Amino acid sequence: MKLVTYSPIPEGAPRPGLLLGKRVVDIPAALGGGESTATMLGLIRAGEPMLERLREVERKPPEPGMDLADVRLHAPIPRPAKNVFCVGWNYLPHFEEGAAKLQDDRKLPEWPVFFSKVPTTVTGPYDPIPFHAALSTQLDWEVELGVVIGPGGRDIPADRALAHVWGYTVVNDLSWRDVQRRHGGQWHKGKSLDGSCPMGPCIVTADSLQWDALRVTCRVNGVTKQDSNTRQMYFKLPRLVADLSAGMTLEPGDIISSGTPEGVGYARTPPEFLRPGDLLETEVEGIGTLRNSIG
């Protein structure tokens, strides 16, 4: 299943919908109003019984639904309850290009590198990305597979980790490179400027997608900058969920952005960065494409 958060054009409150081809089924209308159907987070928190209800709507959709051309798509979870959890250096070629650019002899990590982006970074799949020129002009792209947690838990074993995944989405972990460096080498500030986490255009439920062989691509003004596959992940998703949940509770609706492959701008010779007016396209096979203008 593909699920979206949308609002009718020209105005209307955001609500969850079931995406069927080029049409959107209004979930609160199909299943009845209430806390569990009013938002994507409500659907996720309602667990497997809600998924089964949604499957029934998919099998027997009400008519007519709304045409995609008549709605605005928001980030599937427009305001996450917590920071978006992110993973650094999770594709070996990206690790190597960073080491070469910085001319260091870093060793391959034994443990995943985790950091986070604040909830105000999240923006929609087709929304413009603010260009914070007074603060930085080194805006870089990072296509990533996003993982949405369903059943929460702490100390989740790797062999049970995928049972805690509700679905998958597309994320671009936009990074302001000089801001990253100027704050002592920690990444939080440079990753957390407003609007620097476009997400969407939908969530594909975990039962509808194999996560471990998906093509991930990023284009700027139609030119491919990143082109890889999730099979190249250094730490696989079960390890990421297990390590992140060790001693720390993951909750329904938490989002993990699983790392980016090689081809980022700062590691190029000469370095390349996004500029106002650029079109950034971020695609994960089987999920969809983000199209965000810069500035």
C-alpha positions as CSV (number, residue, x, y, z in Angstrom):
1,M,0.0,0.0,0.0
2,K,1.0,3.6,-0.6
3,L,-0.2,6.1,1.9
4,V,0.0,9.9,1.7
5,T,-0.8,13.0,3.7
6,Y,-2.6,15.4,1.5
7,S,-4.9,18.4,1.4
8,P,-7.4,19.4,-1.2
9,I,-6.5,22.4,-3.5
10,P,-7.0,25.3,-3.0
11,E,-7.5,24.8,0.7
12,G,-8.2,22.1,3.3
13,A,-6.8,20.5,6.4
14,P,-4.1,17.8,5.8
15,R,-5.4,14.3,6.2
16,P,-4.1,10.8,5.4
17,G,-5.1,9.2,2.1
18,L,-4.6,5.9,0.3
19,L,-2.9,6.3,-3.0
20,L,-4.4,4.2,-5.8
21,G,-2.8,5.0,-9.1
22,K,-3.5,8.7,-9.7
23,R,-6.3,8.9,-7.2
24,V,-6.4,9.4,-3.5
25,V,-9.0,7.8,-1.2
26,D,-9.8,9.9,1.9
27,I,-9.1,7.6,4.9
28,P,-11.1,9.4,7.5
29,A,-14.1,9.4,5.1
30,A,-13.6,5.7,4.3
31,L,-13.0,4.5,7.9
32,G,-14.7,7.1,10.0
33,G,-13.3,10.0,11.9
34,G,-11.3,9.8,15.1
35,E,-7.9,10.0,16.5
36,S,-6.6,6.9,14.8
37,T,-7.7,8.0,11.3
38,A,-7.1,11.8,11.5
39,T,-3.3,11.7,10.8
40,M,-0.6,9.4,9.5
41,L,0.8,9.1,13.1
42,G,-2.7,8.0,14.2
43,L,-2.7,5.2,11.6
44,I,0.7,4.0,12.6
45,R,0.0,4.0,16.3
46,A,-3.2,2.0,15.7
47,G,-1.0,-1.0,14.6
48,E,-1.8,-4.1,12.7
49,P,-5.6,-3.9,13.1
50,M,-5.5,-0.5,11.3
51,L,-3.3,-2.0,8.5
52,E,-5.9,-4.7,8.0
53,R,-8.7,-2.1,7.7
54,L,-6.6,-0.2,5.2
55,R,-6.0,-3.4,3.2
56,E,-9.8,-3.8,3.0
57,V,-10.2,-0.3,1.7
58,E,-7.5,-1.1,-0.9
59,R,-9.3,-4.2,-2.0
60,K,-12.7,-2.5,-2.2
61,P,-12.1,1.3,-2.6
62,P,-14.9,3.7,-2.3
63,E,-15.7,5.8,-5.3
64,P,-14.7,8.2,-6.6
65,G,-11.7,9.5,-4.6
66,M,-9.8,12.6,-5.6
67,D,-7.5,13.1,-8.5
68,L,-3.8,13.7,-7.6
69,A,-3.9,16.8,-9.7
70,D,-6.5,18.3,-7.3
71,V,-4.5,17.8,-4.1
72,R,-1.3,19.0,-2.4
73,L,0.9,16.3,-1.0
74,H,2.7,17.0,2.3
75,A,5.4,15.1,3.9
76,P,3.8,11.8,5.0
77,I,4.4,12.7,8.6
78,P,4.4,16.5,8.4
79,R,5.6,17.1,12.0
80,P,7.4,14.0,13.5
81,A,7.0,13.6,17.2
82,K,10.8,13.4,17.6
83,N,13.9,14.2,15.7
84,V,14.5,12.3,12.5
85,F,17.3,9.7,13.2
86,C,20.0,9.7,10.6
87,V,22.9,7.4,9.7
88,G,26.3,8.6,8.5
89,W,28.8,6.8,6.2
90,N,26.5,3.9,5.5
91,Y,27.6,3.2,2.0
92,L,31.2,2.1,1.6
93,P,32.0,4.3,-1.5
94,H,30.6,7.4,0.3
95,F,32.8,6.6,3.3
96,E,35.8,6.4,1.0
97,E,35.0,9.6,-1.0
98,G,34.8,11.5,2.3
99,A,38.1,10.1,3.6
100,A,39.8,11.0,0.3
101,K,38.4,14.5,0.3
102,L,39.4,15.2,3.9
103,Q,42.7,13.4,3.5
104,D,42.5,11.3,6.6
105,D,43.1,7.7,7.4
106,R,39.8,6.9,9.1
107,K,39.0,3.3,9.8
108,L,35.7,1.7,8.8
109,P,33.3,2.1,11.7
110,E,32.5,-0.9,13.9
111,W,29.2,0.8,14.9
112,P,26.7,2.9,12.9
113,V,27.2,6.7,13.2
114,F,23.9,8.2,14.4
115,F,22.8,11.9,14.4
116,S,19.5,13.7,14.0
117,K,17.6,16.4,12.3
118,V,15.0,18.4,14.2
119,P,11.3,18.1,13.3
120,T,11.2,21.6,11.7
121,T,13.5,20.3,9.0
122,V,10.8,18.2,7.5
123,T,9.1,19.5,4.4
124,G,6.9,18.2,1.6
125,P,7.9,16.2,-1.5
126,Y,7.3,19.2,-3.9
127,D,7.9,22.1,-1.5
128,P,10.7,24.7,-2.1
129,I,13.8,24.3,0.0
130,P,14.8,27.6,1.8
131,F,18.2,28.8,0.9
132,H,19.7,30.3,4.0
133,A,22.3,32.5,2.2
134,A,23.1,34.7,5.2
135,L,24.3,31.6,7.1
136,S,25.8,29.3,4.4
137,T,26.0,28.8,0.6
138,Q,27.3,25.2,0.8
139,L,24.0,23.2,0.5
140,D,24.6,19.6,-0.4
141,W,22.3,16.7,-1.5
142,E,22.0,13.2,0.1
143,V,19.4,10.7,-1.3
144,E,18.4,8.2,1.4
145,L,15.8,5.5,2.1
146,G,13.6,6.5,5.0
147,V,12.4,3.9,7.4
148,V,9.2,4.4,9.5
149,I,8.9,2.5,12.7
150,G,5.6,0.8,13.5
151,P,5.6,-1.3,16.7
152,G,7.9,0.4,19.2
153,G,10.4,-1.2,21.4
154,R,13.7,-1.1,23.2
155,D,16.6,-3.5,22.8
156,I,15.1,-4.9,19.6
157,P,17.2,-7.9,18.4
158,A,18.4,-7.7,14.8
159,D,16.5,-10.9,13.9
160,R,13.2,-9.2,14.9
161,A,14.0,-5.7,13.7
162,L,12.1,-5.7,10.4
163,A,8.9,-6.7,12.4
164,H,9.1,-3.2,13.8
165,V,9.2,-1.4,10.5
166,W,5.9,0.0,9.3
167,G,7.0,1.3,6.0
168,Y,9.4,3.2,3.8
169,T,9.7,6.6,2.3
170,V,12.1,8.9,0.4
171,V,14.3,11.4,2.3
172,N,17.0,13.9,1.2
173,D,19.3,14.6,4.1
174,L,20.2,18.1,2.9
175,S,23.4,19.2,4.6
176,W,25.0,22.7,5.0
177,R,28.6,21.6,4.9
178,D,30.4,24.6,6.3
179,V,27.9,24.9,9.1
180,Q,28.7,21.2,9.9
181,R,32.4,22.0,10.2
182,R,32.2,25.2,12.1
183,H,30.5,23.6,15.1
184,G,33.3,21.5,16.2
185,G,32.8,18.8,13.7
186,Q,29.4,17.6,15.1
187,W,26.7,17.6,12.5
188,H,23.5,18.5,14.3
189,K,23.3,22.2,13.4
190,G,24.4,21.8,9.8
191,K,21.8,19.1,9.3
192,S,18.9,20.9,11.0
193,L,18.3,24.2,9.2
194,D,14.6,24.7,8.5
195,G,13.3,22.9,5.4
196,S,16.4,20.7,5.0
197,C,14.6,17.3,5.1
198,P,12.2,16.9,2.2
199,M,10.3,13.7,2.5
200,G,7.7,11.6,0.7
201,P,5.9,11.5,-1.6
202,C,4.3,8.6,0.2
203,I,4.9,5.8,2.7
204,V,5.0,2.3,1.2
205,T,4.0,-0.2,3.8
206,A,6.6,-2.8,4.7
207,D,4.6,-5.7,3.4
208,S,4.6,-4.1,-0.1
209,L,8.3,-3.5,-0.6
210,Q,11.6,-5.3,-0.4
211,W,14.0,-2.7,1.1
212,D,17.3,-4.4,0.3
213,A,17.6,-4.0,-3.5
214,L,16.2,-0.6,-4.3
215,R,17.9,1.8,-6.7
216,V,18.5,5.2,-5.1
217,T,19.2,8.3,-7.3
218,C,19.6,12.0,-7.0
219,R,19.5,14.5,-9.8
220,V,20.2,18.2,-10.0
221,N,18.8,20.1,-12.9
222,G,18.3,16.7,-14.6
223,V,22.0,15.7,-14.2
224,T,22.4,12.5,-12.2
225,K,24.7,13.0,-9.1
226,Q,24.0,9.9,-7.1
227,D,23.1,6.4,-8.5
228,S,23.4,3.4,-6.2
229,N,21.4,0.6,-4.6
230,T,20.4,-0.2,-1.1
231,R,22.1,-3.5,-1.4
232,Q,25.3,-1.5,-1.0
233,M,24.5,-0.5,2.6
234,Y,27.4,-1.1,5.0
235,F,25.1,-1.6,8.0
236,K,21.9,-3.2,6.9
237,L,18.5,-2.1,8.3
238,P,18.2,-4.9,10.9
239,R,21.5,-3.8,12.4
240,L,20.5,-0.1,12.4
241,V,17.2,-0.8,14.2
242,A,18.9,-3.0,16.7
243,D,21.8,-0.6,17.5
244,L,19.5,2.5,17.6
245,S,17.0,0.8,19.9
246,A,19.7,-0.5,22.3
247,G,18.8,1.1,25.6
248,M,16.6,3.7,23.8
249,T,13.0,3.2,23.1
250,L,11.8,3.6,19.5
251,E,8.2,4.6,19.1
252,P,5.5,4.3,16.4
253,G,6.2,6.9,13.7
254,D,9.9,7.4,14.5
255,I,11.8,7.9,11.2
256,I,15.3,6.6,10.4
257,S,17.1,8.0,7.4
258,S,19.4,5.2,6.5
259,G,22.5,6.9,4.9
260,T,23.5,8.1,1.5
261,P,25.7,6.7,-1.2
262,E,28.6,8.3,-3.0
263,G,28.3,11.3,-5.3
264,V,27.6,14.1,-2.8
265,G,28.7,17.6,-3.8
266,Y,31.3,18.5,-1.3
267,A,33.5,15.4,-2.3
268,R,33.6,16.4,-6.0
269,T,36.5,18.1,-7.7
270,P,35.8,20.9,-7.6
271,P,33.1,20.8,-5.0
272,E,29.5,21.4,-6.1
273,F,26.7,22.9,-4.1
274,L,23.0,23.7,-4.7
275,R,22.1,27.2,-5.7
276,P,18.8,29.1,-5.8
277,G,16.7,28.1,-8.8
278,D,18.1,24.5,-9.0
279,L,15.7,21.6,-9.2
280,L,16.6,18.7,-6.8
281,E,15.1,15.3,-7.6
282,T,15.4,12.5,-5.1
283,E,14.2,9.0,-6.1
284,V,13.9,5.6,-4.5
285,E,12.7,2.8,-6.6
286,G,9.3,1.5,-5.7
287,I,8.4,4.6,-3.6
288,G,8.6,7.7,-5.8
289,T,10.4,11.0,-6.5
290,L,10.8,14.2,-4.6
291,R,11.0,17.4,-6.7
292,N,12.1,20.4,-4.7
293,S,13.2,23.7,-6.1
294,I,16.0,25.6,-4.2
295,G,15.3,29.0,-2.8
